[in-house]
Amino acid sequence: MFRIANKIVVLNNGTIEEIGNHTELMKAHGEYYKLFSTQAKRYQSPVGDERPPFDRMNPRHEMVD
């Protein structure tokens, strides 16, 4: 969804940190990049593990192996 947005605004305590589209913000390697990359890692499964990420989470919503 974010990849097709015309403009993404990243806020930090009510202050604008970054503005741009997905490609621009990923190239900038700023806060958006960190947040997007962290979230994306949660959706990557180890080889041979076909369960969705939420099936590998414990009740505290932490990833488990």
C-alpha positions, 0 to 999 in steps of 0.5 A: 500500500505504501509503495503506491502512495504519492506522498508519505510523511514521517512524523517524530513527536509531531515534527516532520522528519521526512517527506517523499514517496516509498522509493525516495524514502527508501533511498534516503535510508532514514527513519522510514527506511528503518521502520519499513525494513524492520517490519519487512523482516518480520514477514520473511520466513526461514527456508522451509518454514511456510507458516505465516509470521504470526504463527511463529509469535509467542503471546507477547508478540515476539518472534520465536524460532 
